[in-house]
């Protein structure tokens, strides 16, 4: 074997290694301008919404003031509300990462370099998860001191030694990562950018809001409201909600839950999000083995 052929063979083997696939997927992810725009928008939304909500929160009108659990919930809510908007760009990116390659035909080159296909799909999944985790965690880390300082100026003292506060923060980050991966699974199944984005936004936002409006119109539709709790949007809310939310949302008045309505715990919300990711990824893996590129 000549030196040239040996070098080519070694390079080929290197490209097929796990590290080579990771480098390739990172290069593809950041070679698309939309990646930078989506992550920049995520940071801007997190900081913008957090700042606005923190400076506008004011409970001076409340006799006796807000309870400490209520203050903690206000601190969590000021940051977590940004995720309701951030899920939109993150969902789009999750679909684009995989469906975009099918639309351009680049997926054929990917599967030529990695003939077994599944490693390529899983590395895309892991790269998206890792980068989204780092960016969203950075955004939340910057937002926390901004929120605490702004809320303090309004007489709301958020204590950072509260484990439920940090559970809410990590829950909001995990929620955004889960949404990106759910959208990724949908994109891998749809293999079409427009169709994938439509389906992802429907599952993540449109259907939960629609079910919430319909079920809220009648107390006889509790089963429909319970069904909506199993959708990613509401599962994410469950994961990131602080136990003092009742004192914050309706100070002095307990939250009313109609008979038969489910009340999910944060760990149940986390398991629900994991179930969504696992089911969609498993379906995508099965289909990618059976379909032609």
RAWO-V821602 format. One record per residue. N is the residue number from 1. SS is DSSP state (H for helix, E for strand, - for the rest). PSI is psi in radians with two decimals (* if undefined). OMEGA is omega in whole degrees, -180 to 180 (none if undefined). Layout:
BEGIN
n=N ss=SS psi=PSI omega=OMEGA
n=N ss=SS psi=PSI omega=OMEGA
END
This chain:
BEGIN
n=1 ss=- psi=2.29 omega=-179
n=2 ss=- psi=2.86 omega=179
n=3 ss=H psi=-0.68 omega=-179
n=4 ss=H psi=-0.80 omega=-179
n=5 ss=H psi=-0.66 omega=180
n=6 ss=H psi=-0.71 omega=180
n=7 ss=H psi=-0.72 omega=179
n=8 ss=H psi=-0.72 omega=-180
n=9 ss=H psi=-0.73 omega=179
n=10 ss=H psi=-0.72 omega=179
n=11 ss=H psi=-0.70 omega=179
n=12 ss=H psi=-0.77 omega=179
n=13 ss=H psi=-0.64 omega=180
n=14 ss=H psi=-0.73 omega=-179
n=15 ss=H psi=-0.49 omega=-177
n=16 ss=H psi=-0.13 omega=178
n=17 ss=- psi=2.87 omega=180
n=18 ss=H psi=-0.78 omega=179
n=19 ss=H psi=-0.67 omega=178
n=20 ss=H psi=-0.70 omega=179
n=21 ss=H psi=-0.70 omega=179
n=22 ss=H psi=-0.81 omega=179
n=23 ss=H psi=-0.68 omega=180
n=24 ss=H psi=-0.77 omega=-179
n=25 ss=H psi=-0.62 omega=176
n=26 ss=H psi=-0.71 omega=179
n=27 ss=H psi=-0.75 omega=179
n=28 ss=H psi=-0.70 omega=-179
n=29 ss=H psi=-0.77 omega=-176
n=30 ss=H psi=0.06 omega=174
n=31 ss=- psi=-0.15 omega=-180
n=32 ss=- psi=2.16 omega=-178
n=33 ss=H psi=-0.54 omega=-178
n=34 ss=H psi=-0.51 omega=179
n=35 ss=H psi=-0.82 omega=180
n=36 ss=H psi=-0.70 omega=-180
n=37 ss=H psi=-0.74 omega=-178
n=38 ss=H psi=-0.83 omega=-179
n=39 ss=H psi=-0.60 omega=176
n=40 ss=H psi=-0.71 omega=179
n=41 ss=H psi=-0.66 omega=178
n=42 ss=H psi=-0.80 omega=-179
n=43 ss=H psi=-0.77 omega=-179
n=44 ss=H psi=-0.77 omega=179
n=45 ss=H psi=-0.75 omega=180
n=46 ss=H psi=-0.85 omega=-178
n=47 ss=H psi=-0.68 omega=-178
n=48 ss=H psi=-0.88 omega=-180
n=49 ss=H psi=-0.72 omega=179
n=50 ss=H psi=-0.81 omega=-180
n=51 ss=H psi=-0.81 omega=-179
n=52 ss=H psi=-0.80 omega=-178
n=53 ss=H psi=-0.66 omega=-178
n=54 ss=H psi=-0.74 omega=-180
n=55 ss=H psi=-0.46 omega=-177
n=56 ss=H psi=-0.24 omega=-180
n=57 ss=- psi=2.16 omega=-177
n=58 ss=- psi=2.17 omega=-179
n=59 ss=- psi=0.51 omega=179
n=60 ss=- psi=-0.39 omega=180
n=61 ss=- psi=-0.30 omega=-175
n=62 ss=- psi=2.13 omega=180
n=63 ss=- psi=2.20 omega=-178
n=64 ss=- psi=-0.16 omega=179
n=65 ss=- psi=3.07 omega=-179
n=66 ss=- psi=2.45 omega=177
n=67 ss=- psi=2.82 omega=179
n=68 ss=H psi=-0.76 omega=175
n=69 ss=H psi=-0.64 omega=178
n=70 ss=H psi=-0.68 omega=177
n=71 ss=H psi=-0.73 omega=179
n=72 ss=H psi=-0.74 omega=179
n=73 ss=H psi=-0.64 omega=178
n=74 ss=H psi=-0.68 omega=178
n=75 ss=H psi=-0.72 omega=178
n=76 ss=H psi=-0.80 omega=-176
n=77 ss=H psi=-0.64 omega=-178
n=78 ss=H psi=-0.59 omega=-180
n=79 ss=H psi=-0.71 omega=-175
n=80 ss=H psi=-0.54 omega=180
n=81 ss=H psi=-0.48 omega=179
n=82 ss=H psi=-0.46 omega=-179
n=83 ss=H psi=-0.47 omega=178
n=84 ss=H psi=-0.50 omega=177
n=85 ss=H psi=-0.63 omega=-177
n=86 ss=H psi=-0.40 omega=179
n=87 ss=H psi=-0.43 omega=-179
n=88 ss=H psi=-1.03 omega=179
n=89 ss=H psi=-0.61 omega=180
n=90 ss=H psi=-0.65 omega=178
n=91 ss=H psi=-0.74 omega=179
n=92 ss=H psi=-0.79 omega=-179
n=93 ss=H psi=-0.72 omega=179
n=94 ss=H psi=-0.69 omega=178
n=95 ss=H psi=-0.78 omega=-176
n=96 ss=H psi=-0.63 omega=-176
n=97 ss=H psi=-0.67 omega=-177
n=98 ss=H psi=-0.78 omega=-177
n=99 ss=H psi=-0.50 omega=179
n=100 ss=H psi=-0.61 omega=179
n=101 ss=H psi=-0.60 omega=176
n=102 ss=H psi=-0.69 omega=-178
n=103 ss=H psi=-0.64 omega=-179
n=104 ss=H psi=-0.23 omega=-177
n=105 ss=- psi=0.00 omega=180
n=106 ss=H psi=-0.37 omega=-178
n=107 ss=H psi=-0.49 omega=179
n=108 ss=H psi=-0.72 omega=178
n=109 ss=H psi=-0.68 omega=179
n=110 ss=H psi=-0.80 omega=-178
n=111 ss=H psi=-0.33 omega=173
n=112 ss=H psi=-0.71 omega=179
n=113 ss=H psi=-0.57 omega=180
n=114 ss=- psi=1.41 omega=-172
n=115 ss=- psi=-0.45 omega=-178
n=116 ss=- psi=-0.21 omega=172
n=117 ss=- psi=-0.88 omega=-174
n=118 ss=H psi=-0.78 omega=177
n=119 ss=H psi=-0.68 omega=179
n=120 ss=H psi=-0.77 omega=180
n=121 ss=H psi=-0.75 omega=-178
n=122 ss=H psi=-0.62 omega=178
n=123 ss=H psi=-0.70 omega=175
n=124 ss=H psi=-0.79 omega=180
n=125 ss=H psi=-0.85 omega=-177
n=126 ss=H psi=-0.68 omega=179
n=127 ss=H psi=-0.79 omega=178
n=128 ss=H psi=-0.78 omega=-179
n=129 ss=H psi=-0.80 omega=-176
n=130 ss=H psi=-0.80 omega=-178
n=131 ss=H psi=-0.75 omega=179
n=132 ss=H psi=-0.68 omega=177
n=133 ss=H psi=-0.81 omega=-177
n=134 ss=H psi=-0.76 omega=-178
n=135 ss=H psi=-0.80 omega=-179
n=136 ss=H psi=-0.66 omega=178
n=137 ss=H psi=-0.69 omega=178
n=138 ss=H psi=-0.76 omega=-180
n=139 ss=H psi=-0.77 omega=180
n=140 ss=H psi=-0.69 omega=180
n=141 ss=H psi=-0.66 omega=178
n=142 ss=H psi=-0.61 omega=-177
n=143 ss=H psi=-0.53 omega=-175
n=144 ss=H psi=-0.96 omega=180
n=145 ss=H psi=-0.58 omega=177
n=146 ss=H psi=-0.81 omega=-179
n=147 ss=H psi=-0.84 omega=-178
n=148 ss=H psi=-0.75 omega=-179
n=149 ss=H psi=-0.78 omega=-179
n=150 ss=H psi=-0.71 omega=179
n=151 ss=H psi=-0.65 omega=179
n=152 ss=H psi=-0.62 omega=179
n=153 ss=H psi=-0.31 omega=177
n=154 ss=- psi=0.24 omega=177
n=155 ss=- psi=0.27 omega=180
n=156 ss=- psi=1.90 omega=-175
n=157 ss=- psi=1.83 omega=180
n=158 ss=- psi=2.11 omega=-179
n=159 ss=- psi=2.24 omega=-176
n=160 ss=- psi=0.06 omega=176
n=161 ss=- psi=0.22 omega=-179
n=162 ss=- psi=2.00 omega=-180
n=163 ss=H psi=-0.53 omega=179
n=164 ss=H psi=-0.48 omega=176
n=165 ss=H psi=-0.81 omega=-179
n=166 ss=H psi=-0.53 omega=174
n=167 ss=H psi=-0.66 omega=176
n=168 ss=H psi=-0.69 omega=180
n=169 ss=H psi=-0.85 omega=179
n=170 ss=H psi=-0.58 omega=178
n=171 ss=H psi=-0.68 omega=179
n=172 ss=H psi=-0.66 omega=177
n=173 ss=H psi=-0.82 omega=179
n=174 ss=H psi=-0.60 omega=178
n=175 ss=H psi=-0.81 omega=-180
n=176 ss=H psi=-0.71 omega=178
n=177 ss=H psi=-0.75 omega=-180
n=178 ss=H psi=-0.72 omega=179
n=179 ss=H psi=-0.74 omega=178
n=180 ss=H psi=-0.71 omega=-178
n=181 ss=H psi=-0.59 omega=175
n=182 ss=H psi=-0.77 omega=178
n=183 ss=H psi=-0.64 omega=177
n=184 ss=H psi=-0.83 omega=179
n=185 ss=H psi=-0.73 omega=178
n=186 ss=H psi=-0.73 omega=179
n=187 ss=H psi=-0.68 omega=179
n=188 ss=H psi=-0.56 omega=178
n=189 ss=H psi=-0.77 omega=-177
n=190 ss=H psi=-0.64 omega=-178
n=191 ss=- psi=0.44 omega=-180
n=192 ss=- psi=2.27 omega=-174
n=193 ss=H psi=-0.92 omega=-177
n=194 ss=H psi=-0.83 omega=180
n=195 ss=H psi=-0.71 omega=-180
n=196 ss=H psi=-0.78 omega=180
n=197 ss=H psi=-0.71 omega=179
n=198 ss=H psi=-0.80 omega=180
n=199 ss=H psi=-0.74 omega=-178
n=200 ss=H psi=-0.82 omega=180
n=201 ss=H psi=-0.54 omega=177
n=202 ss=H psi=-0.82 omega=-178
n=203 ss=H psi=-0.72 omega=-174
n=204 ss=H psi=-0.65 omega=-171
n=205 ss=H psi=-0.90 omega=-171
n=206 ss=H psi=-0.89 omega=-177
n=207 ss=H psi=-0.79 omega=178
n=208 ss=H psi=-0.74 omega=180
n=209 ss=H psi=-0.75 omega=179
n=210 ss=H psi=-0.80 omega=179
n=211 ss=H psi=-0.64 omega=179
n=212 ss=H psi=-0.71 omega=180
n=213 ss=H psi=-0.75 omega=-179
n=214 ss=H psi=-0.82 omega=-178
n=215 ss=H psi=-0.51 omega=180
n=216 ss=H psi=-0.26 omega=-178
n=217 ss=- psi=-0.27 omega=-178
n=218 ss=- psi=2.34 omega=179
n=219 ss=H psi=-0.18 omega=179
n=220 ss=H psi=-0.12 omega=-178
n=221 ss=H psi=0.64 omega=179
n=222 ss=H psi=-0.64 omega=-179
n=223 ss=H psi=-0.59 omega=180
n=224 ss=H psi=-0.67 omega=177
n=225 ss=H psi=-0.69 omega=177
n=226 ss=H psi=-0.67 omega=178
n=227 ss=H psi=-0.70 omega=-179
n=228 ss=H psi=-0.43 omega=179
n=229 ss=- psi=-0.34 omega=-178
n=230 ss=- psi=-0.01 omega=179
n=231 ss=- psi=2.67 omega=-174
n=232 ss=H psi=-0.69 omega=-177
n=233 ss=H psi=-0.87 omega=-178
n=234 ss=H psi=-0.53 omega=175
n=235 ss=H psi=-0.68 omega=177
n=236 ss=H psi=-0.68 omega=177
n=237 ss=H psi=-0.71 omega=-179
n=238 ss=H psi=-0.74 omega=-178
n=239 ss=H psi=-0.66 omega=-173
n=240 ss=H psi=-0.05 omega=-176
n=241 ss=- psi=2.43 omega=178
n=242 ss=- psi=2.53 omega=-180
n=243 ss=- psi=-0.40 omega=180
n=244 ss=- psi=0.23 omega=-176
n=245 ss=H psi=-0.59 omega=-180
n=246 ss=H psi=-0.74 omega=179
n=247 ss=H psi=-0.53 omega=-180
n=248 ss=H psi=-0.77 omega=-175
n=249 ss=H psi=-0.67 omega=180
n=250 ss=- psi=1.30 omega=-175
n=251 ss=- psi=2.23 omega=180
n=252 ss=- psi=-0.19 omega=-179
n=253 ss=- psi=2.32 omega=178
n=254 ss=- psi=2.56 omega=175
n=255 ss=- psi=2.37 omega=-178
n=256 ss=- psi=2.26 omega=177
n=257 ss=- psi=2.00 omega=179
n=258 ss=- psi=2.67 omega=-180
n=259 ss=- psi=2.31 omega=179
n=260 ss=- psi=-0.15 omega=-180
n=261 ss=- psi=2.34 omega=180
n=262 ss=- psi=2.50 omega=173
n=263 ss=- psi=1.83 omega=-176
n=264 ss=- psi=2.51 omega=174
n=265 ss=- psi=2.75 omega=180
n=266 ss=H psi=-0.71 omega=-179
n=267 ss=H psi=-0.54 omega=177
n=268 ss=H psi=-0.67 omega=176
n=269 ss=H psi=-0.71 omega=179
n=270 ss=H psi=-0.74 omega=178
n=271 ss=H psi=-0.65 omega=179
n=272 ss=H psi=-0.77 omega=178
n=273 ss=H psi=-0.73 omega=178
n=274 ss=H psi=-0.71 omega=180
n=275 ss=H psi=-0.74 omega=177
n=276 ss=H psi=-0.83 omega=-178
n=277 ss=H psi=-0.80 omega=-177
n=278 ss=H psi=-0.78 omega=-178
n=279 ss=H psi=-0.81 omega=-179
n=280 ss=H psi=-0.71 omega=179
n=281 ss=H psi=-0.72 omega=179
n=282 ss=H psi=-0.75 omega=177
n=283 ss=H psi=-0.74 omega=180
n=284 ss=H psi=-0.71 omega=179
n=285 ss=H psi=-0.77 omega=179
n=286 ss=H psi=-0.77 omega=-177
n=287 ss=H psi=-0.62 omega=-179
n=288 ss=H psi=-0.44 omega=176
n=289 ss=H psi=-0.54 omega=-174
n=290 ss=H psi=-0.49 omega=-175
n=291 ss=- psi=2.76 omega=170
n=292 ss=- psi=2.64 omega=178
n=293 ss=- psi=* omega=none
END
